[in-house]
Amino acid sequence: MERLEGIHFYIDVKNLNEVVADEEERTGGVKHAVHALDTLFTSIERYGKRGHRNLVVEKITGSRLHLYVVDGLVPAFDAAADVIAYAYQACGYLNAQIYKYRLLKDLVIRAGAAYGEFYDFTFTSGDYTELTTIGYVANTSAKLQTLSGASSLSVTEGVYSSLGETLRGSFSRIEDDSLEKYGQDCYYSARLADLCRSLGPRDLNEKEVRDYANSLNLEDLRFDEVRRKMSFDDITRTNGKRIEGVPLFADVRDFTSKFDEDDINLDEMSERTRRILEALYSVTTGHGGLHVQFQGDREFALFHNVPMRTDAGVRHPEERCFKAAVLAAMRMIDAVRGMGVHIGVGGAFGTMYAAKIGTRGEKDRILLGETVIEADLMEDRHAKEDEIAITRAAYEGLCAEDPDLAEQFTYRGGHYVTHVGFDEYRRKVESRSLYVNTRSNNYNGAWGTRP
């Protein structure tokens, strides 16, 4: 890991969930949304890399493009503001001028930025690598992006104070109690239209954007149904997958507050974060799941059904994902609890669409669909510390596959929740098995197979 200093900024399509849900309801797919997101983010990445040698594109996380610039505060913000202003213009151009997106709801972007020290961590497992950054500044910029209104940029007070008088005039101070755990009580926000007027128009190469949008026909963008265990290595810009499965989000609770605002404990917290992410990844990949990506200190995993099939004359039964997903979530809770932290896990069940977008050698994995939106909400709004929250569809699937495991969940406010970790569940299974076998005089003392 390398310790760096710079500005982190997120460019987010604020209404992507609405865009995806609307298209999926109307057409039964998400081709237009994936295509438009790819065009927008690719355009931003190309513009940023051409003009700013210190700019790094970390990753695309669903609706968000995460970038950072390693430089002093003033030049770093100048670079970020330039790229954000370009993104605003490019988004407007796509909405108004690209014919193939005419049936989509207009995309609406927003942004957040913060400056500070952080670690650049390249996670490696076998042939798989993923860049992720660790530090207070990355968490704060992500939070500011979520606070930003439509077509707005939000920054910390420290960034605001570094701006020239003209730019500062575009920003308004906003007090917000939710920033308390970030060591702040306010942020500064500006409308992107005002920012663009202050900076002047960006060099939007309309022909380049249009040519990229037209380089792939919507008819050539395929989402074939999964027929066997999926691998993201098989997914390209043109060949995605349609999946029936359970997406899981596992998020460390109240972790940001443990980072010192002045970065005094950055070394300690970065090492701790690395160990947590590695533990969550190991659970996902070691127990039947697919790692989608890290999103800050959150693991995004996928478990999916595989239909019955015949290969070389051999018949393979249907593989269902509900039990594997729930047991993995339980294992995640236990894995990080031993490190002195707690997570909340959310899951849902339904149709999703896997794709790869962006300019970085098709490294950016995305998973879209209302099911992903629901799983995100389960984690964010309903799962407390050491809890798993799942939707009714996921619960009903679990009941059909493993009624005993489903009994660990209780109904709460429209969803199903358990606070049982894997070790506790295993003890319950062993105790029940001992009781049943003792009653039937059929006890096998060697029984100990893990569920």
C-alpha positions as CSV (number, residue, x, y, z in Angstrom):
1,M,0.0,0.0,0.0
2,E,1.2,3.5,-0.9
3,R,0.4,6.6,1.2
4,L,-0.7,9.5,-1.0
5,E,-2.3,12.9,-0.7
6,G,-4.9,14.4,-3.0
7,I,-8.5,15.1,-3.8
8,H,-11.1,12.3,-4.1
9,F,-14.3,13.0,-6.0
10,Y,-17.3,10.9,-7.0
11,I,-19.4,11.6,-10.1
12,D,-22.8,9.9,-9.5
13,V,-25.8,9.4,-11.7
14,K,-28.2,10.4,-9.0
15,N,-31.3,8.9,-10.6
16,L,-29.8,5.7,-12.1
17,N,-32.0,3.5,-10.0
18,E,-35.1,5.2,-11.4
19,V,-33.8,5.0,-14.9
20,V,-33.0,1.3,-14.6
21,A,-36.4,0.5,-12.9
22,D,-38.3,2.4,-15.5
23,E,-36.6,0.7,-18.4
24,E,-36.8,-2.7,-16.9
25,E,-40.5,-2.3,-16.3
26,R,-41.2,-1.1,-19.8
27,T,-38.9,-3.3,-21.8
28,G,-37.9,-6.3,-19.6
29,G,-34.2,-5.3,-19.8
30,V,-31.6,-2.6,-19.2
31,K,-29.8,-2.3,-22.5
32,H,-30.3,1.4,-22.9
33,A,-29.3,2.2,-19.3
34,V,-26.1,0.1,-19.5
35,H,-25.2,1.6,-22.9
36,A,-25.8,5.2,-21.8
37,L,-23.8,4.7,-18.5
38,D,-20.9,3.3,-20.5
39,T,-20.9,6.2,-22.9
40,L,-21.1,8.8,-20.1
41,F,-18.4,7.3,-17.9
42,T,-16.1,6.5,-20.8
43,S,-16.3,10.0,-22.1
44,I,-15.5,11.4,-18.6
45,E,-12.6,9.1,-18.2
46,R,-11.1,9.9,-21.6
47,Y,-11.4,13.6,-21.0
48,G,-9.9,13.4,-17.5
49,K,-6.9,11.3,-18.5
50,R,-6.1,13.5,-21.5
51,G,-6.0,16.7,-19.5
52,H,-4.7,15.6,-16.1
53,R,-1.7,13.4,-15.7
54,N,-2.1,13.0,-12.0
55,L,-5.7,11.8,-12.3
56,V,-6.5,8.2,-11.4
57,V,-9.8,6.5,-12.2
58,E,-10.3,4.1,-9.2
59,K,-13.4,2.3,-10.3
60,I,-17.1,2.4,-11.2
61,T,-19.3,1.4,-8.4
62,G,-22.8,1.0,-9.8
63,S,-24.0,4.6,-10.5
64,R,-20.7,6.2,-9.3
65,L,-17.4,7.0,-11.0
66,H,-14.7,7.3,-8.3
67,L,-11.6,9.3,-9.3
68,Y,-8.8,11.0,-7.4
69,V,-6.0,13.5,-8.2
70,V,-2.6,13.3,-6.4
71,D,-1.5,16.9,-6.1
72,G,-1.6,20.0,-3.8
73,L,-5.1,21.2,-2.8
74,V,-5.5,24.0,-5.2
75,P,-4.3,22.3,-8.4
76,A,-6.0,19.0,-7.4
77,F,-9.4,20.8,-7.0
78,D,-8.9,22.7,-10.3
79,A,-8.5,19.3,-12.0
80,A,-11.5,17.8,-10.3
81,A,-13.7,20.8,-11.0
82,D,-12.6,20.7,-14.7
83,V,-13.6,17.0,-15.0
84,I,-16.9,17.5,-13.1
85,A,-17.9,20.5,-15.3
86,Y,-17.1,18.4,-18.3
87,A,-19.3,15.5,-16.9
88,Y,-22.2,17.9,-16.5
89,Q,-21.9,19.1,-20.1
90,A,-21.5,15.5,-21.4
91,C,-24.5,14.3,-19.5
92,G,-26.6,17.1,-21.0
93,Y,-25.4,16.2,-24.5
94,L,-26.3,12.6,-24.1
95,N,-29.8,13.4,-22.8
96,A,-30.5,15.8,-25.6
97,Q,-28.5,14.7,-28.7
98,I,-28.0,10.9,-28.7
99,Y,-31.0,9.5,-30.5
100,K,-30.7,5.9,-29.1
101,Y,-31.2,7.2,-25.5
102,R,-34.4,9.1,-26.4
103,L,-36.6,6.5,-24.5
104,L,-34.5,6.7,-21.3
105,K,-35.3,9.0,-18.5
106,D,-32.8,11.9,-18.6
107,L,-29.7,11.1,-16.6
108,V,-29.0,13.5,-13.7
109,I,-25.5,13.7,-12.1
110,R,-24.2,15.1,-8.9
111,A,-20.7,15.1,-7.3
112,G,-18.8,15.3,-4.0
113,A,-15.1,16.1,-3.2
114,A,-12.7,16.1,-0.3
115,Y,-9.0,16.5,0.2
116,G,-6.6,14.6,2.4
117,E,-4.2,11.6,2.8
118,F,-5.1,8.0,2.0
119,Y,-3.7,4.7,1.0
120,D,-3.9,3.3,-2.5
121,F,-4.5,-0.5,-2.0
122,T,-4.3,-3.0,-4.8
123,F,-6.1,-6.1,-3.7
124,T,-4.8,-9.2,-5.3
125,S,-6.1,-12.8,-5.3
126,G,-4.7,-15.1,-8.0
127,D,-5.2,-13.4,-11.3
128,Y,-7.7,-10.9,-9.9
129,T,-6.7,-7.4,-8.9
130,E,-8.8,-4.5,-7.8
131,L,-7.8,-1.0,-6.8
132,T,-9.4,0.4,-3.8
133,T,-8.5,3.4,-1.6
134,I,-8.6,3.6,2.2
135,G,-8.9,6.7,4.3
136,Y,-11.0,9.4,5.8
137,V,-11.0,11.4,2.6
138,A,-12.4,8.6,0.4
139,N,-15.2,8.1,2.9
140,T,-16.0,11.8,3.3
141,S,-16.1,12.5,-0.5
142,A,-18.5,9.5,-0.9
143,K,-20.7,10.9,1.9
144,L,-20.8,14.4,0.3
145,Q,-21.8,12.9,-3.0
146,T,-24.8,11.3,-1.4
147,L,-25.8,14.7,0.2
148,S,-25.5,16.6,-3.1
149,G,-28.7,17.5,-4.7
150,A,-29.4,17.0,-8.4
151,S,-26.8,18.7,-10.7
152,S,-24.8,19.9,-7.7
153,L,-21.2,19.6,-6.3
154,S,-20.6,19.4,-2.5
155,V,-17.2,19.9,-0.9
156,T,-15.7,20.1,2.6
157,E,-15.1,23.4,4.4
158,G,-11.4,22.8,3.8
159,V,-11.8,22.6,0.1
160,Y,-14.2,25.5,0.0
161,S,-11.7,27.7,1.9
162,S,-9.0,27.1,-0.8
163,L,-11.2,28.5,-3.6
164,G,-10.8,31.8,-5.2
165,E,-13.5,34.5,-4.5
166,T,-15.3,33.9,-7.8
167,L,-15.7,30.2,-7.3
168,R,-16.6,30.6,-3.6
169,G,-19.5,32.8,-4.7
170,S,-21.1,29.8,-6.4
171,F,-21.2,27.8,-3.1
172,S,-23.7,27.9,-0.2
173,R,-23.0,26.6,3.3
174,I,-25.2,23.8,4.5
175,E,-25.3,22.5,8.0
176,D,-25.9,18.7,8.4
177,D,-25.8,16.6,11.6
178,S,-25.1,13.5,9.6
179,L,-21.5,14.7,9.1
180,E,-20.8,14.5,12.8
181,K,-19.1,11.2,12.5
182,Y,-16.8,12.7,9.9
183,G,-15.8,15.4,12.3
184,Q,-17.7,18.2,10.5
185,D,-20.9,20.0,11.0
186,C,-21.4,21.5,7.5
187,Y,-20.5,21.3,3.8
188,Y,-20.6,23.7,0.9
189,S,-22.6,23.0,-2.2
190,A,-22.9,24.6,-5.7
191,R,-25.1,24.1,-8.7
192,L,-23.1,22.6,-11.5
193,A,-24.6,25.1,-13.9
194,D,-23.1,27.9,-11.8
195,L,-19.8,26.1,-11.6
196,C,-19.7,25.8,-15.4
197,R,-20.4,29.5,-15.8
198,S,-17.6,30.4,-13.4
199,L,-15.1,28.0,-15.1
200,G,-16.2,28.6,-18.6
201,P,-17.3,25.9,-21.1
202,R,-15.3,22.7,-21.3
203,D,-14.0,21.3,-24.6
204,L,-16.8,18.8,-25.2
205,N,-15.8,16.8,-28.3
206,E,-19.3,16.0,-29.4
207,K,-18.1,13.9,-32.4
208,E,-16.0,11.7,-30.1
209,V,-18.9,11.2,-27.7
210,R,-21.3,10.6,-30.5
211,D,-19.0,8.2,-32.3
212,Y,-18.5,6.1,-29.1
213,A,-22.2,6.0,-28.5
214,N,-22.7,4.8,-32.1
215,S,-19.8,2.3,-32.0
216,L,-22.1,-0.3,-30.4
217,N,-25.6,-0.9,-31.7
218,L,-28.1,-1.7,-29.0
219,E,-29.0,-4.9,-30.9
220,D,-25.4,-6.1,-30.5
221,L,-25.5,-5.7,-26.7
222,R,-26.6,-9.1,-25.4
223,F,-27.7,-10.4,-22.0
224,D,-27.9,-14.1,-22.4
225,E,-29.3,-16.2,-19.5
226,V,-26.8,-17.9,-17.3
227,R,-26.6,-21.6,-18.0
228,R,-23.8,-22.5,-15.7
229,K,-21.8,-20.9,-12.9
230,M,-21.0,-17.4,-14.1
231,S,-17.5,-15.8,-14.3
232,F,-16.9,-12.1,-14.8
233,D,-14.0,-13.1,-17.1
234,D,-16.7,-14.2,-19.6
235,I,-18.4,-10.8,-19.6
236,T,-17.4,-8.1,-22.1
237,R,-18.8,-4.8,-23.3
238,T,-21.0,-6.6,-25.8
239,N,-21.8,-9.8,-23.9
240,G,-23.5,-9.4,-20.5
241,K,-25.5,-11.9,-18.5
242,R,-29.1,-12.1,-17.3
243,I,-29.1,-13.7,-13.8
244,E,-31.6,-15.0,-11.3
245,G,-29.9,-14.7,-7.9
246,V,-29.2,-13.0,-4.6
247,P,-26.9,-9.9,-4.5
248,L,-25.4,-9.3,-1.0
249,F,-24.1,-6.1,0.4
250,A,-22.0,-6.4,3.6
251,D,-21.1,-3.1,5.2
252,V,-19.0,-2.3,8.2
253,R,-21.0,-0.4,10.7
254,D,-19.8,3.0,12.0
255,F,-16.3,2.4,10.6
256,T,-15.8,5.9,9.2
257,S,-15.9,7.4,12.7
258,K,-12.9,5.4,13.6
259,F,-10.7,7.3,11.1
260,D,-9.2,10.4,12.6
261,E,-9.9,13.5,10.5
262,D,-6.3,14.6,10.7
263,D,-5.1,11.1,9.5
264,I,-3.2,10.4,12.7
265,N,-4.4,6.7,12.7
266,L,-4.4,6.3,8.9
267,D,-1.7,3.6,9.0
268,E,-3.5,1.5,11.6
269,M,-6.9,1.9,10.0
270,S,-5.7,1.1,6.5
271,E,-4.2,-2.1,7.7
272,R,-7.3,-3.0,9.6
273,T,-9.5,-2.2,6.5
274,R,-7.3,-4.4,4.4
275,R,-7.7,-7.4,6.7
276,I,-11.5,-6.9,6.8
277,L,-11.8,-6.7,3.0
278,E,-9.7,-9.8,2.6
279,A,-11.8,-11.7,5.1
280,L,-15.1,-10.7,3.4
281,Y,-13.7,-11.6,0.0
282,S,-12.5,-15.0,1.2
283,V,-15.9,-15.8,2.6
284,T,-17.6,-14.8,-0.7
285,T,-15.3,-16.7,-3.0
286,G,-14.8,-19.7,-0.7
287,H,-18.5,-20.4,-0.2
288,G,-20.0,-20.4,-3.7
289,G,-20.3,-16.6,-4.4
290,L,-18.9,-14.2,-6.9
291,H,-17.1,-11.1,-5.7
292,V,-18.4,-8.1,-7.6
293,Q,-16.3,-5.3,-6.1
294,F,-15.4,-3.5,-2.9
295,Q,-17.3,-0.3,-2.3
296,G,-15.3,1.5,0.3
297,D,-15.5,-0.8,3.3
298,R,-18.4,-2.7,1.8
299,E,-18.3,-6.1,0.1
300,F,-20.6,-6.6,-2.9
301,A,-21.2,-10.3,-3.7
302,L,-23.4,-12.3,-6.0
303,F,-24.9,-15.7,-5.5
304,H,-27.1,-17.0,-8.4
305,N,-29.2,-19.9,-9.5
306,V,-28.0,-22.3,-12.2
307,P,-30.8,-24.1,-14.1
308,M,-30.8,-27.8,-14.7
309,R,-28.6,-28.7,-17.7
310,T,-27.1,-31.6,-19.6
311,D,-23.4,-31.6,-20.4
312,A,-21.9,-34.4,-22.5
313,G,-24.8,-36.6,-21.7
314,V,-24.5,-36.0,-18.0
315,R,-27.6,-34.4,-16.3
316,H,-26.9,-31.7,-13.7
317,P,-29.7,-30.8,-11.3
318,E,-30.7,-27.2,-10.7
319,E,-28.5,-25.3,-8.3
320,R,-30.3,-22.8,-6.0
321,C,-28.5,-20.0,-4.3
322,F,-30.6,-19.0,-1.3
323,K,-28.9,-21.2,1.3
324,A,-25.4,-20.5,0.1
325,A,-26.0,-16.7,0.2
326,V,-27.4,-16.8,3.7
327,L,-24.7,-19.0,5.1
328,A,-22.1,-16.8,3.5
329,A,-23.7,-13.8,5.1
330,M,-23.6,-15.5,8.5
331,R,-19.9,-16.4,8.0
332,M,-19.2,-12.8,7.1
333,I,-20.7,-11.6,10.4
334,D,-18.5,-14.0,12.3
335,A,-15.4,-13.3,10.3
336,V,-15.2,-9.6,11.1
337,R,-16.7,-9.8,14.6
338,G,-13.5,-11.5,15.5
339,M,-11.7,-8.4,14.4
340,G,-13.7,-6.2,16.7
341,V,-16.0,-4.7,14.1
342,H,-19.6,-5.4,13.1
343,I,-21.4,-5.5,9.8
344,G,-24.9,-5.4,8.4
345,V,-25.8,-7.5,5.4
346,G,-28.6,-7.0,3.0
347,G,-29.9,-9.4,0.3
348,A,-32.7,-9.7,-2.2
349,F,-33.7,-12.1,-4.9
350,G,-34.7,-11.6,-8.6
351,T,-33.4,-10.7,-12.0
352,M,-30.1,-8.9,-12.5
353,Y,-27.9,-7.9,-15.4
354,A,-24.1,-8.2,-15.3
355,A,-22.0,-6.1,-17.6
356,K,-18.6,-4.4,-17.9
357,I,-18.2,-0.8,-18.8
358,G,-15.6,2.0,-18.9
359,T,-12.2,2.5,-20.6
360,R,-9.9,0.5,-18.3
361,G,-9.7,-2.8,-20.2
362,E,-13.2,-3.7,-19.2
363,K,-12.3,-4.0,-15.5
364,D,-15.3,-2.3,-14.1
365,R,-18.0,-4.8,-13.2
366,I,-21.6,-3.6,-12.8
367,L,-24.7,-5.4,-11.7
368,L,-28.0,-3.6,-12.4
369,G,-31.7,-4.2,-11.8
370,E,-34.3,-3.6,-9.2
371,T,-33.1,-6.6,-7.3
372,V,-29.7,-4.9,-6.7
373,I,-31.6,-1.7,-5.6
374,E,-33.6,-3.8,-3.1
375,A,-30.5,-5.5,-1.7
376,D,-28.8,-2.2,-1.2
377,L,-31.8,-0.9,0.7
378,M,-31.9,-4.0,2.9
379,E,-28.3,-3.4,4.0
380,D,-28.5,0.4,4.3
381,R,-31.9,0.8,6.0
382,H,-32.9,-2.4,7.6
383,A,-29.8,-4.5,8.7
384,K,-28.5,-3.4,12.1
385,E,-25.2,-4.5,13.6
386,D,-24.6,-8.3,13.1
387,E,-27.9,-8.6,11.3
388,I,-28.9,-10.0,7.9
389,A,-32.0,-8.4,6.3
390,I,-33.6,-10.0,3.2
391,T,-36.6,-9.4,1.1
392,R,-39.8,-11.5,1.0
393,A,-38.7,-13.1,-2.3
394,A,-35.3,-14.1,-0.9
395,Y,-37.0,-15.5,2.3
396,E,-39.5,-17.5,0.3
397,G,-36.8,-19.0,-1.8
398,L,-34.9,-19.9,1.4
399,C,-38.0,-21.5,2.8
400,A,-38.3,-23.8,-0.2
401,E,-34.6,-24.7,-0.2
402,D,-33.9,-25.0,3.5
403,P,-36.9,-24.5,5.9
404,D,-34.7,-25.0,9.0
405,L,-32.4,-22.2,8.0
406,A,-35.3,-20.0,7.1
407,E,-36.6,-20.4,10.7
408,Q,-33.7,-18.3,11.9
409,F,-35.4,-15.2,10.4
410,T,-38.2,-13.2,11.9
411,Y,-40.5,-10.8,10.1
412,R,-39.9,-7.1,10.8
413,G,-41.5,-4.2,8.9
414,G,-41.9,-5.8,5.5
415,H,-38.7,-7.8,5.4
416,Y,-37.0,-10.7,7.2
417,V,-34.1,-10.4,9.7
418,T,-31.8,-12.6,11.6
419,H,-28.9,-11.8,14.0
420,V,-27.7,-15.4,14.0
421,G,-24.1,-15.8,12.9
422,F,-22.7,-19.0,11.4
423,D,-21.2,-20.5,14.5
424,E,-24.4,-20.0,16.5
425,Y,-26.4,-21.5,13.7
426,R,-24.1,-24.5,13.5
427,R,-24.5,-25.1,17.2
428,K,-28.2,-25.0,16.9
429,V,-28.1,-27.6,14.1
430,E,-25.8,-29.8,16.1
431,S,-27.9,-29.5,19.2
432,R,-31.1,-30.3,17.3
433,S,-29.4,-33.3,15.5
434,L,-28.2,-34.6,18.9
435,Y,-31.7,-34.3,20.3
436,V,-33.3,-36.1,17.4
437,N,-30.8,-38.8,17.2
438,T,-30.8,-39.4,21.0
439,R,-34.6,-39.7,20.9
440,S,-34.4,-42.3,18.1
441,N,-31.3,-44.1,19.7
442,N,-29.4,-43.2,16.5
443,Y,-26.7,-40.9,17.8
444,N,-23.5,-40.8,15.9
445,G,-20.9,-39.1,18.0
446,A,-18.8,-38.4,15.0
447,W,-21.4,-36.1,13.4
448,G,-20.0,-32.7,12.9
449,T,-20.5,-31.8,9.3
450,R,-20.9,-28.1,8.8
451,P,-24.1,-26.9,7.1
